[in-house]
Amino acid sequence: MRIEDIWWKRLSNPANLIGSITDSLMENRSVAVVYCDAIPWKGVFSDAIIEEISQYNADMKNSMHSLNDKTFPGDFLMRKYCSEEEQGKYWKPSGTKAKFLAESKMSVLNKSHVFIDLSGNAVEWFRFVDEYTSYFEENQEHGLFVIFTKDRYIKSSKSVDCYYYDENISEFDTLLLCMTILSEQKYTLSEKKYVSETAVEIASGNVVLAGKLAECGDSLVKDTPHTVMTVLKNEGISLKFDSVKIKTALWQAQIKVLFPVLEQYRLGLISKYKDTIKINLCNSPTGTYKTENPYELEIGELYHLCRSYHILQRNEFDMLSQIRDTRNCLAHWDILSFEEIKKILKLCEKN
């Protein structure tokens, strides 16, 4: 399945956004999709909306237009949806172009879904749509608009429902996309999460890039710089990466995946030897440890205590030593290799 289809058709929040937009259109209301930077696979998004609404009203025509903010709605729609003969009937003293288009029997606008992709603000389009819609009864069929805009100051109006992309879809959805892409690969769940987190961190909000990186599987975390540069070149994505940015992304991904695992290991070890740990804590010289509560001991303190009082079996102590080294590595902004990460994850899964 194509990445873009997974995003818009299989993931809950993107699919729910399509459903909400469809509901508004079926209620005879126009829609604005407000976003900050970019909508991933916008064409697929529009097609999915059309596919949904066509199930309920196949008679409506669909058209898409990319416009700048200097395009006046009335002028543009007259040219696109009226013949020259019909345009010649317009007489300014008799009313606005919005009124003329609403009352025109020959214009196909009144039986159309019009997708408008704006590069500027949407105020004039909202004004036009509100006026145009006002000439129809509430349930009377008329043209409906789907406006894509970066105008963050725009709000829902009398006839236009606003949907804010960034309020409906989050970074977590990008992580789910990557996890879904990797779902059929032969990695453990923790390994899939690490590859996915790495893709998300490197992509920095670019959903398309995150998906393409996730498709690379473990090569992304085995040879990150080469994999990233190859994907950027193949996809024609213009983003700059250096060794520091890539290392930071890897470190953040490792923190997200490994720290919960290390914490689970710490709590498990304390639970297993709670009574012995508590006795030795009480017998330790005052000030040696920050707490007398075993569950508040950090991994480094646990290591020191277990080494001093020989609390653990040798193999258990060796594992605690590896866990401590991993924790120290990450705490000092260093990163582990994928093989080292797999080893730690495997050790913790056994315990």
C-alpha angles and dihedrals in degrees: 000000000000116000092237091054091050089052099048101030108030107033115082104226098045090044091047090053089056089048093051092049090048090051091054092049091048088053087058094253128128122235140219122199108204119197140164112219112354144331109232113240092355091179092056089047091054092045091051091053090049091048091053098046092044089065088065103032115020092166095072116094120227127215135168129210134179111209140175124230092259092068112104111219097222095048093046096047092046090055095045102040105031130064118236088255091054092046089054090063092064113108115184098215089058094063146291127311089250089059092044092052092046092052097040113113093193100049115100090208091091090063098042143098104217117201111200121189107196127198093191139037122317102217097107092047092051090050091050095046092048092051094042092050092047090070092065132072115251096262097028115121115253141146116297127205133213107195122192111200143159090209098124092183095064118106135193112281138195093288106014126076115206121216116190110213095204092051092053100040128043142180088270089067089055089052090050089051091054092045090051091050089053095041095103095042120104098248129116117257091254092050091050089050092050094050089046094048089049091052091049094047094048093045092054095203098328101125094188092053092046091053094048091048092050089053087064090066119195093350085078091064097033097053104010102167094050093044093049094048092047093051093047091052095045093048096041092235114160106215128130121227130180132183093265094053092047093047090049091051091050091048092051091049091049091050091052094048103034105037095064089048092049091047091051089051091049093052092045093052092048092049091051095050101024098129095046092046092050093051092050092045090056091047094049119102113269112271096021092112130027094231144026092212109096092210091059094058115115121225092258091052091047089053092050093047095047092047093048096049101028092235097157136059113254095257090048092050091049089054092048087051091054091047090051092050090050092049092048091048093055093041089059094050094255123134134223128227119250090251091054091049092050090050093052093045091050092049092050093046089057090054 
